[in-house]
Amino acid sequence: MPNNNTSEPVPPTALPSAERIEACRTALEAAASQAGECHETAGIFGWAYGYPVPAQPGPEAERAAV
Amino acid sequence: MRDDESAPRIGQAKLAETPPVVLMQPTTLCNLDCSYCYLPERGMSRRMSPEVAAAVADGVGKWSERNPVTVVWHGGEPLAVGLGYLRSLLEPFGPGEQYPVTHAVQTNATLVDDAWCELFAAVPMRVAVSIDGPAEQNAARVDWAGQPTVDRVMKGIDALRRACVPFNVIAVVTDTSPGAATDLYRFAGELGCEVLGVNLAEKKGVYTRGGGPGEETASFWQELAACWQNAPHVRVRELDHAYTYIREELAGGADRRAERPVVPLPMVTWDGEYLPLGADLAGFSSRRHGPFTAGNVLRTPIATLAARGHTVPWVAEALAGVAACRAACAYFSYCRGGQPANKYFETGRLDSTETAFCRTGRINLLEGILRHAEQQHV
């Protein structure tokens, strides 16, 4: 379903993020499965960094570099 | 970057020794004068010497024995040094040891032409372009004569596309009103970029006017998450980051995420000063700490500077700030401690906790994603 923006403020919830994430597990798993892996970001350059490094060098390590 | 349990411990925050990325400042000069820019010396031309590049290359080669390393040529505008000069700075870097050394460049693209594209393809260098969205969103991006630059940026992007050089985009967003995220995401898709990075305008460095966007940013992020999920053809850096955390949270790994050491993101300035983190502090001084540097690569091997970086007082203060975030913030396992430069420029200290950047760029982002998911869940 298209989820259009709204300018109306949404009341803050008292639930911790972890509980809200768990409550939406199915929807979030579906979205997260399409997202890339990105452990750290810095606004001043256009890549993710800080991927966990695989045990042996190879194509995965090369992809992890940027 | 390894989860190195032997990394130095400052309170609860550890700084890993070997960085996965090194930012290089080949010049302080930028040929543009964007009104929101944080850089203090962008009107001056101070070029990095080949000796500085060689000193960094030596350390990077050693680090590549432990993990992949990306050298990011930043600025100023890195292409302003000229093609031949940048090539001379690239020369000392080898392909890497156990892991590869790769190169990337962050550019405004106004100087990109076919010759630059040949260099990008030959090295190879990954490219990220700064452009704020459709033409009307680029009013802040002017040259030193105050003239618009978006046509020159688009000409550079056309050269990249002709040469089949893939590129990412960073957009500084000042308009977070309804529809703005949709327009930005559509624009990124039409450009053909691989990854879109979204920076909400913020008070930082020599740019002190803005408090930037406010509470409405949760709706902006919600809209962006919805656009991306409906047609995920462009990766969005901020969404990738948030969903990586969500994956770890759903897998029960949030505590382990929180335990990981702080990942260094060092900057080497044009004259060889080394900052282990807080790259956007380069060129600034504080009354308590003096210039933000941990030493100079021309006097001390960069690997030594990295290994003892956590002992430098301002770095230790920044690591104490991460520990303070961990103690105080419910979002720590997601954010992992905020950005040192934002803390300093907003509060005057590096050991403070929540900033406007945390609220608009992290907390409201997660809030937008959760609202989107909750609407789907109903």
Interface residues (C-beta under 8 A of the other chain):
Chain A: M1 P2 N3 N4 N5 T6 S7 P9 V10 P16 S17 A18 R20 I21 E22 A23 C24 R25 T26 A27 L28 E29 A31 A32 Q34 A35 G36 E37 C38 H39 E40 T41 A42 G43 I44 F45 G46 W47 A48 Y49 G50 Y51 P52 V53 P57 A61 E62 A64 A65 V66
Chain B: M1 R2 D3 P20 V21 L23 N67 P68 V69 T70 V72 H74 Q98 Y99 P100 T102 A104 Q106 R126 A128 V129 N168 V169 I170 S177 P178 G179 A181 T182 V195 G197 N199 E202 E215 E216 A218 S219 F220 Q222 E223 A225 A226 Q229 N230 P232 R235 R237 E238 L239 D240 H241 Y243 T244 I246 R247 E249 L250 A254 V263 L265 A279 D280 A330 Y331 Y334 R336 Q339 G361 L366 I369 L370 R371 H372 A373 E374 Q375 Q376 H377
